[in-house]
Amino acid sequence: MANVTVNKTAHPFHKGQFEALLNRRFFYAPAFEIYGGVAGLYDYGPPGSSLQANIISEWRKHFIIEEHMLEIDSTVMTPAPVFETSGHVARFADWMVKDSKTGDVLRADHLVKNVFEARLAGDKEARGIAAQPQKDDDKKKKKKGVKAAAVQLSDEKVKEYGVILAQLDNYSGSELGELCRTHDIRNPDTDNEVTEPQQFNLMFTSSIGPTGQHPGYLRPETAQGHFLNFSRLLEFNNGRVPFASAQIGRSFRNEISPRAGLLRVREFTMAEIEHFVDPEDKRHERFGEVRDVVLDLLDRNVQAGGSTAVTKISVGEAVDKGIIANETLGYFVARIYQFLVKIGVNPARLRFRQHMQNEMAHYATDCWDAEIENSYGWTECVGCADRAAYDLTVHSNKTGHPLIVRQALKEPIVSERLVAEFNKKVLGKTFGKDAGVLQKLFADFDEAQLSKIQGELAQGTATVQLPEGKEVQLTPEVVTIERKTFKQSIREYTPNVIEPSFGLGRILYVLLEHNFWAREQDVERGVLSLPPLVAPTKVLIVPLSAKEEFDPLIQEVSSKLRRAGVFSRVDDSNTSIGKRYARNDELGTPFGVTLDFASVQNRTMTLRERDTTGQLIGSIDDVIGVVTELVNGSIDWPEACKRLQVYDGVQAVE
Ligand SMILES: Nc1ncnc2c1ncn2[C@@H]1O[C@H](COP(=O)(O)OP(=O)(O)OP(=O)(O)O)[C@@H](O)[C@H]1O
């Protein structure tokens, strides 16, 4: 009985019920709610905060500890010149349109997407191939105005919408405006036309110090902090590359119209890795460990044809075939997959989508997003980009501080080349103010040009044209050209950067959605099947009676669990045991231990598993041993069933 299978899909996902649970149990809630709230700002309550802390703790183990990364904690407040140099001031922007009558602001690409998707859904409905949306979702969409009538579209239109949707991130402001006009896209809330798209920079501006003379920004990503500290990090790593830095911290984006709960907010926690690598060698020494990981990939060629069909392919094959640009990028894509699945994301609803060429950030050379399906559609939760040498180069150029690697070569590189040597005295005397121009000209000459002049000098004189057109005659008295040997024992280069960038709020939200379900026999109540690894509380201690004689046992069990490193809570509320378990099923608590009168007499305890509701019984110490292993993931529930006795509700009292 204890080892029963459960059907988690018996009831379709019910968003209203899910949201009510998150709200009731205070996973998170709108910030400043009693002041009316502010769109895109949320506070996390106790279970949400614990869940986030556990995701972060696993992220640290999976990436920082496993890969010996260098963790940093850089400031949020950033002086303006940093983002001027990085290109964010000019380009970190989205296109917005305004309702021509009400002035309501909408993000232009999201408007087009919502309207096209609604029309495509209406088309499917008209063709009788769409599943009817659930009632409460229906109402919500109607209120927001993105529900289109059930109208059949021509096959060409369906194809055209598909192609546009797949490439929407590529569109410029004027192209988005053109789309709105040609496809009659209006504000769905009011049916009014919208204005021409205007660019809106997403960074929050600030000013540092009392004078107002030092403008600053709240960072929209943590990455710049890694780049600006690059030379210190390199030194910390004994001058060796590759290495990675990692940072977990807050970022801020003044999103145009955040409407999708935790998926699009204005303040959020990011976890970012910057892996610095030799541009000439992007192999990864641990690639062999992930070579066979099979992923759902959606590459840019497939998207260009208007399709979203994924290819199941091992990361090894994807790199071999050049679908993923290099081993290091492939390594991180696979490690991101492993992390997300480990914490409870459903792998069947996880895909990696490659950015289209124009969609990539201005600095990136290849980019893959981990997209996770949820009730809002497919959402990017992790970006993984090859940022090339862009950031280090621009900051170094701007500040004059070298952000480079100096690599001592095992074998010095020996090379030969032609070198021009001037007799400075004769040069100055003969050419006066043109002397400097001539030297500069020769410094820019390539091997072929120098060789030609060398030949002419051997004949007596060489004719050279100065930049302004004047021709001058040179003799071997002024300049000689000879082949010289050079030995180079240090190689200098700017490393490339592979950047996996995680938005923790998005991950937390999809994790909650993927693990939410309702029991067949209790449709009204939800269960969150969070893996023990990330569940806010691991074990619930449930004393059946409030009598004082239970107190020493409760203390004993709590302290033994604490010593075993298992986070538990006591629920001694005055309600039925069924209600207490149901409440904790909603909080995602995977195990419960019950202390009853038999426990006091026999020192036995029952153990309940959340998903199956199966129960086992054993001595207090045996149960603590088993539940500790369950929480650590070293055994599973079927194994626990072999170690303890099945409990059927009747307990022998000796
Ligand atoms: N407004 C936001 N709210 C919550 N998370 C966000 C937001 N913007 C970005 N993120 C998270 O940060 C990660 C890295 O940011 P990145 O700059 O790649 O996102 P983006 O491409 O701008 O996202 P989008 O296209 O959805 O706006 C994203 O994968 C996402 O998880």
The ligand as a Tripos MOL2 file, in Angstrom:
@<TRIPOS>MOLECULE
LIG
   31    33     1     0     0
SMALL
NO_CHARGES

@<TRIPOS>ATOM
      1 N1         12.2540   41.4000  -16.3930 N.pl3     1 LIG1
      2 C1         12.6950   40.2250  -15.9760 C.ar      1 LIG1
      3 N2         12.0640   39.5910  -14.9660 N.ar      1 LIG1
      4 C2         12.5030   38.4170  -14.5040 C.ar      1 LIG1
      5 N3         13.5860   37.7820  -14.9970 N.ar      1 LIG1
      6 C3         14.2540   38.3750  -16.0010 C.ar      1 LIG1
      7 C4         13.8460   39.6070  -16.5530 C.ar      1 LIG1
      8 N4         14.6980   39.9420  -17.5550 N.ar      1 LIG1
      9 C5         15.6010   38.9540  -17.6120 C.ar      1 LIG1
     10 N5         15.3430   38.0110  -16.7030 N.ar      1 LIG1
     11 C6         16.1210   36.7890  -16.4340 C.3       1 LIG1
     12 O1         17.5000   37.0480  -16.6460 O.3       1 LIG1
     13 C7         18.0220   36.1110  -17.5830 C.3       1 LIG1
     14 C8         19.1290   36.7330  -18.4030 C.3       1 LIG1
     15 O2         18.7210   37.9740  -18.9200 O.3       1 LIG1
     16 P1         18.7100   38.3350  -20.4700 P.3       1 LIG1
     17 O3         19.2250   39.7130  -20.6020 O.co2     1 LIG1
     18 O4         19.3370   37.2400  -21.2740 O.co2     1 LIG1
     19 O5         17.1370   38.3120  -20.6920 O.3       1 LIG1
     20 P2         16.3460   38.9400  -21.9210 P.3       1 LIG1
     21 O6         16.7930   38.2440  -23.1540 O.co2     1 LIG1
     22 O7         16.4290   40.4090  -21.8540 O.co2     1 LIG1
     23 O8         14.8800   38.4410  -21.4980 O.3       1 LIG1
     24 P3         13.5310   38.8740  -22.2510 P.3       1 LIG1
     25 O9         13.8190   38.7570  -23.7220 O.co2     1 LIG1
     26 O10        12.5380   37.8840  -21.7390 O.co2     1 LIG1
     27 O11        13.2650   40.2650  -21.7980 O.co2     1 LIG1
     28 C9         16.8260   35.6640  -18.3890 C.3       1 LIG1
     29 O12        17.0290   34.3820  -18.9140 O.3       1 LIG1
     30 C10        15.7280   35.6730  -17.3610 C.3       1 LIG1
     31 O13        15.6990   34.4760  -16.6130 O.3       1 LIG1
@<TRIPOS>BOND
     1     1     2 1
     2     2     3 ar
     3     2     7 ar
     4     3     4 ar
     5     4     5 ar
     6     5     6 ar
     7     6     7 ar
     8     6    10 ar
     9     7     8 ar
    10     8     9 ar
    11     9    10 ar
    12    10    11 1
    13    11    12 1
    14    11    30 1
    15    12    13 1
    16    13    14 1
    17    13    28 1
    18    14    15 1
    19    15    16 1
    20    16    17 2
    21    16    18 1
    22    16    19 1
    23    19    20 1
    24    20    21 2
    25    20    22 1
    26    20    23 1
    27    23    24 1
    28    24    25 2
    29    24    26 1
    30    24    27 1
    31    28    29 1
    32    28    30 1
    33    30    31 1
@<TRIPOS>SUBSTRUCTURE
     1 LIG1         1 GROUP 0 **** ****
